[in-house]
């Protein structure tokens, strides 16, 4: 039986199930445990379980199927892939800083870095094994003093451990591209998958997202040829941030 002191029980249960979904323990289209099983697992009433599942449903993480139960929501198969021109010239620092300055804004950010191990989801994106060591850095970015973006990045320590750029913000250079250049690993391309969804509680609070306003979630991965060297989950509020891309068109062949 779980010990629910502090936050309401239904929110703590929602937190627990959400974590299982986000780290890949519960996969897309997996069925959540039944209400009876959740009641037994957490030692709570049916209404508490239903409230917890409703929180996850409102966040777009689960869907209810009449007579069958609740399932982890599958990602839509059609995902728009866009690559902008932030990299038309080789970056010398943070892409966010360059973008903010180009818009006439003053960029700032705060961060926390720690060593951890890769969840299944992150391992799949980095082409490593679940449980392999990674460097995790959580950022909060500001433009003109206002929160503009959240980002959580992961780098395999098999690449950076023991090098001058092991710490993403503590070495001689910052920014993924120049840091990797410094150790002889040269980024060849960047992939960004952009989706929209409801803000989760921490995101809404931190980015000051109004109720009902969706966020844009960007899954970005840097590659050196076919090898992923860094992946990040980026969140911006759609009411204050425009993703604008300039894509070159090849000249007409006469």
N, C-alpha and C positions, 0 to 999 in steps of 0.2 A: 504494500500500500504506500502510495506516494505521500510525502510530507508537504502539504500546501500551506505554508505560512508566508504572509506578505501579499503578493499579487493574487488576484482571484484564480481559483483552481482552473477554470476553463481556459484562461489565457496561458497558464503554465503548460497545460496539456497541448494547446495549440502550438506553443513554442517548441515543445518536444517533437511533435509530429512534423512541424515545419522544418526543423533541423534534419530530420531523417529524409525528407524530400530533397532538401537543398544539397545534402552531402551524397546523395545517390543511394542511400540505404533503401529508400522507397523509390522505385523507378516509375516512369510515365506509364499510366494505365494499370499500375498495381492497385489492388483493392485494399482499402484501409481495413484494419480489424473491425469486426462488427461492434455495434453499440454495446452488446452484452460483454464482449471481450474487453473493450475499453473500460467499461464500468468495473470489471473485475481487476484489470491491470492497475487502474489508478485509484480504486476504492471510492468512486464518486457515483452520484446519481445519474440517471439517464439525461436529465435536462442539462447537467454540466457538460456531459459528452456532446450533446447536440449543439450547445453553444460553442464549444471548442471547434467542432467541424464547420460550423457556420462561419467562424472567423476565417478559417482556411479557404472556404468557398468564396467569401467576399474578397479575398486576396488573389483569387484566380488560381489557387494551387490545387484544389480538388473540385470534382463535379459529382453531383448526386444522380444516381440512376434509379428510377422508381422500381422498387421491389428487389433491387440487387445490392444497394449499398452505396458507399462513396469511394471514388477512385481518384488516384493522382492524375491530374489533368495532363493530357499529351500536348506537347508543343505543336503548333500548327506546322504542317509540312512545308508550306510556302513561306520562306523567310527571305526578306529583302536583304541583299548583300550590297553594301555600298562602301567604296573606298574613295576618300576625298583627296585633296591636293596638299594636305599638311606635309606630305613627304615628296612633293615635287622637287624640293631641294633637301639634301641630307640634313636631318635635324642636328642641332648642336645643344639641345637641352630638352625641356619638357614641352610636349605638344600643346598641353593646356595653356602654359605660359605664353607660348607663341601665338595661339589663337586669341587669348584675352588681350594681349598687347596690340594685335592687329585690329581689334575692335575698339581700341582706345581705352581699355580697362586695365586696372592694376591687379595682377595675379598674386595670390598668396595661397599657401597650403600648410596643413598640419598633417602629421603622419605618425604611425606606430608600426614598427617592424619587429618581427619575431620569427624564430625558426619553428617549423612545425612539420607535419607529414601530410602528404597529398591524399585528399579524399578520392573516391572513385571518379567523381565528376571531373575534378581538376586533373587527376592522373590521365584520364582519357584525352583531355584537351592538350596536355603536354607530352603525350606519348611516352609516359613513364608508368611504373607500377604503383598501385595504391599502397600508401604507406611509405613511399620514398620521401626523403627529406626535401623540403622546399623552404624558400624564404617568402614569408607572407607580409605584405605591407598594405595597411589600410590608410587611405587618404581622405581628407575633406578639403576641397578646393573652394576658394573664395574669389569673386571678381568684384572689385571696388568694395570690399568688406562684406559682401552678401554671399551666403552659401550658394554655390553653383553646381557642384558635382561631388559625388562620392565614387571612390574607386578602391577595389581590393585586388591587388596583383599577386601573382605567384611565379616564382622562378625556381627551376630545379637547382638544388645546391650542387649537383654533379657538374654543373657548368661554372658556377661562380665561387664555390667554396675555396677559401684560401687565396683568392685574387684580391687586388685592390678595390674591386667594385662589388665585393660580396654584399655590402650594405648598400641598398639602392640610393639612399640619401646621404651616406656617410663617406663616400669616396672622393676621388679627385674630380670626377665629372658626374652629372646627373642626366636622366633621360635614358630610356632603354637603348636607343640606337647608338649614341656616343659611348655608353658604358660597354656595350658589347664590342664595338669597334676597338676599344682600349685593350681588350683581351683577345683580339684576333678573330672574333666571331662577327660576321658581317650580315646584318639584316638585309634580306632581299625583298620581302614583301610583308604586308600587314593585312589581316583579314578582320573585318568588323561585321558582326551580325546584330542587327538592330530590331528590337521588338518593343511593343507597348504593353503595359500592364498597370494594375493598381499599385499604389505605393504601400509598402509594408510599414508597420508602425514606426520602426526606427528611422526609416527613410523619410517618412512624412514629417516626423518631428525634427530631424536634423536639417532637412532641406526646406522646411516650412512649406510643405506641399498642401494647398487647400484641399478640403474634403471633396472628393469626386474628380479631382484632376489626375489624369494618368501620368505615369513617368515613362521615360524612354530608357530601356535597359540595353546596354551595348556590351556584347561579348567580343573582346578584342584579343587577338593573338598575333604575336610577332614571330616570324619565321626566318631562319637562316637556311635558304633553299627549302628542303622538305622537313627540316627539324624545327619544331616549336621551341622557342627559348624563353618566352614569357607569355602569360595569359592574364587577363584582367576582366573583372566585372565592373562596369561603369554605370552609374545611375544619374540621370538628370531629370528635372521637372519639366514637363512639356509646356507649361505655361510661361516659362522664363528662358527656355533654351531652344534655339533653332539649330538643327543639324543641317548645315549648308555645305553642299559638295560641288566642286568644280571638276568636271571630268573632261579630259581632252578628247577631241574627235580627230581621227587621222585625216590628213588632207585628201581631197578627191584625186583619184588617179585619172589623168587625162590620156 
